[in-house]
């Protein structure tokens, strides 16, 4: 299962992500926001997604969180035991993060990540617009598997020890 969450700044991109996940054949659960509310708070959605991923029944459960910078939801999600959330700006970066760190929540920036499917007025005139769209990063996140290499397992074990 893929769990989705976003605050008001990520709401529009989350709605697009739901369409993409359906097109790609993935099951998802929307953990909010369910309506645009300029006064909502990203930690609420980060917690909802992170708790679902942590309590998931399979190692395939993953989450996607979206806020303006992608950083706020990432910080909040990583407070939940068992969560390895990170941001990504390219398919290559997210592939390495899943392969090496077993990233289980992808955090995206609605304000800084290019997305050809959003209106130009939403993106503004930022130099990073020419980069890869969010759809490709999400697709790569979901298609990549953890390598399971001993050195990566050892490092994840050390991260888990930090949670104790």
Residue pairs with C-beta under 8 A, 6 or more apart in sequence:
1 27
1 28
1 29
1 52
1 56
1 58
1 60
1 61
2 21
2 26
2 27
2 28
2 29
2 61
2 62
2 63
2 64
2 142
3 28
3 29
3 31
3 48
3 49
3 52
3 53
3 61
3 62
3 63
3 64
4 14
4 17
4 18
4 21
4 28
4 29
4 30
4 31
4 49
4 63
4 64
4 65
4 66
5 14
5 30
5 31
5 32
5 33
5 45
5 46
5 48
5 49
5 63
5 64
5 65
5 66
5 73
6 13
6 14
6 32
6 33
6 42
6 45
6 65
6 66
6 67
6 73
6 110
7 33
7 40
7 41
7 42
7 44
7 45
7 66
7 67
7 68
7 72
7 73
8 33
8 36
8 37
8 38
8 39
8 40
9 42
9 66
9 67
9 68
9 110
9 111
10 42
10 65
10 66
10 67
10 68
10 73
10 108
10 110
11 33
11 36
11 66
12 36
12 110
12 118
12 122
13 66
13 108
13 110
13 113
13 115
13 118
13 134
14 30
14 33
14 64
14 66
16 115
16 117
16 118
16 134
16 135
17 64
17 66
17 134
17 135
17 138
18 28
18 30
20 135
20 138
20 139
21 27
21 28
21 138
22 28
24 139
24 142
26 142
29 52
31 45
31 48
31 49
31 52
32 44
32 45
32 48
33 40
33 45
42 65
42 67
42 72
42 73
42 76
43 72
43 73
43 76
45 65
45 73
46 65
46 72
46 73
46 74
46 76
46 77
46 85
47 76
47 77
47 79
47 80
49 63
49 64
49 65
49 77
49 105
50 63
50 76
50 77
50 78
50 79
50 80
50 83
50 85
50 105
51 80
52 61
52 63
53 61
53 62
53 63
53 82
53 83
53 104
53 105
54 80
54 81
54 82
54 83
61 104
62 104
62 105
62 106
62 141
62 142
63 77
63 85
63 104
63 105
63 106
64 105
64 106
64 107
64 108
64 138
64 141
65 73
65 74
65 77
65 85
65 105
65 106
65 107
65 108
66 73
66 107
66 108
66 109
66 110
67 73
67 107
67 109
67 110
68 109
68 110
68 111
69 109
69 111
69 112
70 87
70 107
70 108
70 109
70 110
70 112
70 113
71 87
71 107
71 109
73 85
73 107
74 85
74 86
74 87
74 105
74 107
77 83
77 85
77 105
77 107
78 84
78 85
81 163
82 104
82 160
82 163
83 104
83 105
84 101
84 102
84 103
84 104
84 105
84 156
84 159
85 103
85 104
85 105
85 106
85 107
86 97
86 101
86 103
86 105
86 106
86 107
87 106
87 107
87 108
87 109
88 94
88 97
88 106
88 107
88 108
88 137
88 141
89 109
89 112
89 113
89 128
89 131
89 132
89 137
90 131
90 132
90 137
91 132
91 136
91 137
91 139
91 140
94 103
94 106
94 137
94 140
94 141
94 144
95 140
95 144
97 103
98 141
98 144
98 145
98 146
99 144
99 145
99 146
99 147
99 152
100 147
100 152
100 155
101 152
101 155
101 156
102 146
102 152
102 156
103 141
106 137
106 138
106 141
108 134
108 137
108 138
112 126
112 128
113 128
113 131
113 133
113 134
113 137
114 123
114 128
114 129
114 130
114 131
114 132
114 133
114 134
115 123
115 133
115 134
115 135
116 133
117 133
117 135
123 129
146 152
